[in-house]
């Protein structure tokens, strides 16, 4: 029986080491799973912030698009008024009767000038002829410019045309300002659109990264659970082996006690025979007899 005990004790030590290995591995894997869970939660929080930021920009862009559409409609309506005034101004200028310039004569000179320019450009001439043509062109051009300047001076002095001209210029400034504001708003919308695209890309990357960390969390959690299961199995086996070891030790102690009692009884019998024969016994011998129940 005593020869079996070392085998059980060796197996118990193996199970203890195995249980320690499983629990240490379980704790390591559990720590890893907590790390990935924390990183996943951080990324999910970042995703939430990014999503809120993107949605805010989308709303802002939608509001600006509605605003710019309204501005464009207003610009179109304003342009119709502006175009009508320009048309009326042009009509008044064309129909203006100059007191110092004959429009028919002016048009005649313009046609003559065009003809001379064409001759100079297309027909071969000697230097003298070309010089004459150049002088005629210069003369006509000066006369036409003076006539137009005189006519323009008279037109500017006309109250109705001046009023239309001032109104046209004022509406032109307003129209150009409207165009400028629309262009600035359009650039702002494009900028926000780029920011939305960048935000969506970052959001997608963050979500994918968070999903990756979640997968690692699941993996390490499952591995940790497996190690815990193996730890529990090892602990149960260890408990069973310790129970069996305790039982065997108890049996060994009982066997040894019985063997000792048997040896004591045999020795006491021998000493009792000596006692009956009257042989001298020692104090220790008497104690053996007493312990064995002979005295």
C-alpha positions as CSV (number, residue, x, y, z in Angstrom):
1,X,0.0,0.0,0.0
2,X,2.8,2.4,0.9
3,X,4.4,1.9,-2.5
4,X,1.2,3.3,-4.2
5,X,1.3,6.6,-2.3
6,X,4.3,8.2,-4.2
7,X,2.5,7.6,-7.5
8,X,-0.6,9.4,-6.2
9,X,1.5,12.2,-4.8
10,X,3.3,12.6,-8.1
11,X,0.0,12.7,-10.0
12,X,-1.3,15.3,-7.4
13,X,1.7,17.5,-8.1
14,X,1.2,17.2,-11.8
15,X,-2.5,18.2,-11.4
16,X,-1.5,21.2,-9.2
17,X,1.0,22.4,-11.8
18,X,-1.6,21.9,-14.6
19,X,-4.3,23.8,-12.6
20,X,-1.8,26.7,-12.0
21,X,-0.9,26.7,-15.7
22,X,-4.6,26.9,-16.8
23,X,-5.5,29.6,-14.3
24,X,-2.4,31.7,-15.2
25,X,-3.2,31.3,-18.9
26,X,-6.9,32.1,-18.2
27,X,-5.9,35.3,-16.5
28,X,-3.5,36.3,-19.3
29,X,-6.2,35.7,-21.9
30,X,-8.8,37.5,-19.8
31,X,-6.5,40.5,-19.6
32,X,-6.0,40.4,-23.3
33,X,-9.7,40.3,-23.9
34,X,-10.2,43.3,-21.6
35,X,-7.6,45.2,-23.5
36,X,-9.4,44.6,-26.8
37,X,-12.8,45.4,-25.2
38,X,-11.5,48.7,-23.9
39,X,-9.9,49.6,-27.3
40,X,-13.1,48.5,-29.0
41,X,-15.2,50.7,-26.7
42,X,-12.9,53.7,-27.4
43,X,-13.3,53.2,-31.1
44,X,-17.0,52.8,-30.8
45,X,-17.1,56.1,-28.9
46,X,-15.0,57.7,-31.6
47,X,-17.3,56.3,-34.3
48,X,-20.3,57.8,-32.4
49,X,-18.6,61.2,-32.3
50,X,-17.6,61.0,-36.0
51,X,-21.1,60.0,-36.9
52,X,-22.6,62.9,-35.0
53,X,-20.1,65.3,-36.6
54,X,-20.9,64.0,-40.1
55,X,-24.6,64.1,-39.6
56,X,-24.3,67.7,-38.4
57,X,-22.3,68.6,-41.5
58,X,-24.9,66.9,-43.7
59,X,-27.7,68.9,-42.1
60,X,-25.6,72.1,-42.5
61,X,-25.0,71.3,-46.2
62,X,-28.7,70.6,-46.7
63,X,-29.6,73.9,-45.2
64,X,-27.0,75.8,-47.3
65,X,-28.2,74.0,-50.5
66,X,-31.7,75.2,-49.7
67,X,-30.4,78.7,-49.1
68,X,-28.3,78.8,-52.3
69,X,-31.3,77.6,-54.3
70,X,-33.4,80.4,-52.9
71,X,-30.6,82.9,-53.7
72,X,-30.3,81.6,-57.3
73,X,-34.1,81.9,-57.8
74,X,-33.9,85.5,-56.5
75,X,-30.9,86.2,-58.7
76,X,-32.8,84.9,-61.8
77,X,-35.8,87.1,-60.9
78,X,-33.5,90.1,-60.3
79,X,-31.6,89.4,-63.6
80,X,-34.9,89.7,-65.5
81,X,-35.4,93.2,-64.1
82,X,-31.8,94.0,-64.8
83,X,-32.0,92.8,-68.4
84,X,-35.2,94.8,-69.0
85,X,-33.5,98.0,-67.9
86,X,-30.4,97.3,-69.9
87,X,-32.7,96.7,-72.9
88,X,-34.5,99.9,-72.3
89,X,-31.2,101.8,-71.9
90,X,-29.8,100.3,-75.1
91,X,-33.1,101.2,-77.0
92,X,-33.0,104.8,-75.7
93,X,-29.3,105.2,-76.7
94,X,-30.0,103.8,-80.2
95,X,-33.0,106.1,-80.7
96,X,-31.2,109.2,-79.3
97,X,-31.3,112.1,-81.7
98,X,-28.0,114.0,-81.5
99,X,-28.0,117.7,-82.3
100,X,-24.4,117.8,-83.4
101,X,-23.9,114.4,-85.0
102,X,-25.7,112.8,-87.9
103,X,-26.1,109.1,-87.2
104,X,-26.4,108.3,-90.9
105,X,-23.2,110.2,-91.6
106,X,-21.5,108.4,-88.8
107,X,-22.5,105.0,-90.1
108,X,-21.3,105.9,-93.5
109,X,-17.9,106.9,-92.2
110,X,-17.7,103.6,-90.2
111,X,-18.4,101.6,-93.4
112,X,-15.8,103.6,-95.3
113,X,-13.3,102.9,-92.5
114,X,-14.0,99.2,-92.6
115,X,-13.5,99.2,-96.4
116,X,-10.1,101.0,-96.2
117,X,-8.9,98.7,-93.4
118,X,-9.8,95.7,-95.6
119,X,-8.0,97.3,-98.6
120,X,-4.9,97.8,-96.5
121,X,-4.9,94.2,-95.3
122,X,-5.7,92.4,-98.5
123,X,-4.5,94.5,-101.5
124,X,-0.9,94.9,-102.6
125,X,0.2,98.6,-102.7
126,X,3.4,100.6,-103.1
127,X,4.6,102.7,-100.2
128,X,3.0,105.9,-101.4
129,X,-0.5,104.4,-101.9
130,X,-0.3,102.6,-98.6
131,X,0.7,105.8,-96.9
132,X,-2.3,107.6,-98.4
133,X,-4.6,104.8,-97.2
134,X,-3.1,104.9,-93.7
135,X,-3.6,108.6,-93.5
136,X,-7.3,108.2,-94.6
137,X,-7.8,105.5,-92.0
138,X,-6.3,107.7,-89.3
139,X,-8.4,110.7,-90.4
140,X,-11.7,108.7,-90.5
141,X,-10.9,107.0,-87.2
142,X,-10.3,110.4,-85.5
143,X,-13.5,111.8,-87.0
144,X,-15.5,108.8,-85.9
145,X,-14.1,109.0,-82.3
146,X,-14.8,112.7,-82.0
147,X,-18.3,112.2,-83.3
148,X,-18.9,109.3,-80.8
149,X,-17.4,111.3,-78.0
150,X,-19.7,114.3,-78.8
151,X,-22.7,112.0,-79.0
152,X,-21.7,110.2,-75.8
153,X,-21.5,113.6,-74.1
154,X,-24.9,114.6,-75.3
155,X,-26.3,111.2,-74.2
156,X,-24.9,111.6,-70.7
157,X,-26.5,115.0,-70.5
158,X,-29.9,113.5,-71.3
159,X,-31.8,113.1,-68.0
160,X,-33.9,110.1,-69.0
161,X,-30.9,108.2,-70.3
162,X,-28.8,109.2,-67.3
163,X,-31.4,108.0,-65.0
164,X,-31.6,104.6,-66.8
165,X,-27.8,104.4,-66.9
166,X,-27.5,105.0,-63.2
167,X,-30.2,102.5,-62.4
168,X,-28.6,100.0,-64.7
169,X,-25.2,100.4,-63.0
170,X,-26.8,100.1,-59.6
171,X,-28.6,96.9,-60.5
172,X,-25.4,95.6,-62.1
173,X,-23.5,96.1,-58.8
174,X,-26.3,94.3,-56.9
175,X,-26.4,91.5,-59.5
176,X,-22.6,91.0,-59.3
177,X,-22.8,91.0,-55.4
178,X,-25.5,88.3,-55.6
179,X,-23.3,86.3,-57.9
180,X,-20.3,86.7,-55.6
181,X,-22.3,85.6,-52.5
182,X,-23.7,82.6,-54.4
183,X,-20.1,81.6,-55.5
184,X,-18.9,82.0,-51.9
185,X,-21.7,79.9,-50.6
186,X,-21.2,77.3,-53.3
187,X,-17.5,77.1,-52.3
188,X,-18.6,76.7,-48.7
189,X,-20.9,73.8,-49.7
190,X,-18.1,72.1,-51.7
191,X,-15.8,72.5,-48.7
192,X,-18.4,70.9,-46.4
193,X,-19.0,68.2,-48.9
194,X,-15.2,67.4,-48.9
195,X,-15.3,67.4,-45.1
196,X,-18.3,65.0,-45.1
197,X,-16.5,62.6,-47.5
198,X,-13.4,62.7,-45.3
199,X,-15.5,62.1,-42.2
200,X,-17.3,59.2,-43.8
201,X,-14.0,57.6,-44.8
202,X,-12.6,58.0,-41.3
203,X,-15.9,56.7,-39.8
204,X,-15.7,53.6,-42.0
205,X,-12.1,52.9,-41.1
206,X,-12.8,53.4,-37.4
207,X,-15.8,51.0,-37.6
208,X,-13.7,48.4,-39.3
209,X,-11.0,48.8,-36.8
210,X,-13.5,48.5,-33.9
211,X,-15.0,45.3,-35.6
212,X,-11.5,43.9,-35.7
213,X,-10.9,44.6,-32.0
214,X,-14.3,43.1,-31.2
215,X,-13.3,39.9,-33.1
216,X,-10.1,39.7,-31.0
217,X,-12.1,40.3,-27.8
218,X,-14.4,37.4,-28.7
219,X,-11.4,35.2,-29.6
220,X,-9.5,35.8,-26.3
221,X,-12.8,35.6,-24.3
222,X,-13.5,32.1,-25.7
223,X,-9.9,31.0,-25.2
224,X,-10.1,32.3,-21.6
225,X,-13.3,30.4,-21.0
226,X,-11.7,27.2,-22.4
227,X,-8.7,27.6,-20.1
228,X,-11.1,28.2,-17.1
229,X,-13.0,25.0,-18.1
230,X,-9.6,23.1,-18.1
231,X,-8.7,24.7,-14.8
232,X,-12.0,23.5,-13.3
233,X,-11.4,20.0,-14.7
234,X,-7.9,19.9,-13.2
235,X,-9.2,21.1,-9.8
236,X,-11.9,18.4,-9.8
237,X,-9.3,15.8,-10.6
238,X,-7.0,17.2,-8.0
239,X,-9.8,17.2,-5.4
240,X,-10.5,13.5,-6.3
241,X,-6.9,12.5,-6.2
242,X,-6.4,14.3,-2.8
243,X,-9.5,12.5,-1.5
244,X,-8.1,9.1,-2.7
245,X,-4.7,10.0,-1.3
246,X,-6.2,10.8,2.0
247,X,-8.1,7.6,2.1
248,X,-5.0,5.6,1.2
249,X,-3.0,7.4,3.8
250,X,-5.7,6.6,6.4
251,X,-5.6,2.9,5.3
252,X,-1.9,2.9,5.5
253,X,-1.9,4.4,9.0
254,X,-4.5,1.8,10.0
255,X,-2.5,-1.0,8.6
256,X,0.7,0.2,10.3
257,X,-1.2,0.5,13.5
258,X,-2.6,-3.0,13.2
259,X,0.9,-4.3,12.4
260,X,2.3,-2.5,15.4
261,X,-0.5,-3.8,17.6
262,X,0.3,-7.3,16.3
263,X,4.0,-6.9,17.0
264,X,3.1,-5.6,20.4
265,X,0.9,-8.6,21.1
266,X,3.5,-11.1,20.1
267,X,6.2,-9.4,22.1
268,X,3.8,-9.2,25.1
269,X,3.0,-12.9,24.8
270,X,6.7,-13.7,24.9
271,X,7.3,-11.4,27.9
272,X,4.2,-12.9,29.7
273,X,5.6,-16.4,29.3
274,X,8.9,-15.1,30.8
275,X,6.9,-13.5,33.6
276,X,5.1,-16.7,34.4
277,X,8.4,-18.5,34.6
278,X,9.5,-16.0,37.1
279,X,12.2,-14.4,34.9
280,X,13.2,-10.8,35.8
281,X,11.6,-8.2,33.5
282,X,12.6,-4.6,33.0
283,X,10.4,-1.6,33.5
284,X,10.0,-1.2,29.7
285,X,8.9,-4.9,29.5
286,X,6.3,-4.3,32.2
287,X,5.0,-1.3,30.3
288,X,4.7,-3.5,27.2
289,X,2.7,-6.0,29.2
290,X,0.6,-3.3,30.6
291,X,0.0,-1.8,27.2
292,X,-1.0,-5.2,25.8
293,X,-3.5,-5.7,28.6
294,X,-1.7,-8.4,30.5
295,X,-1.3,-6.4,33.7
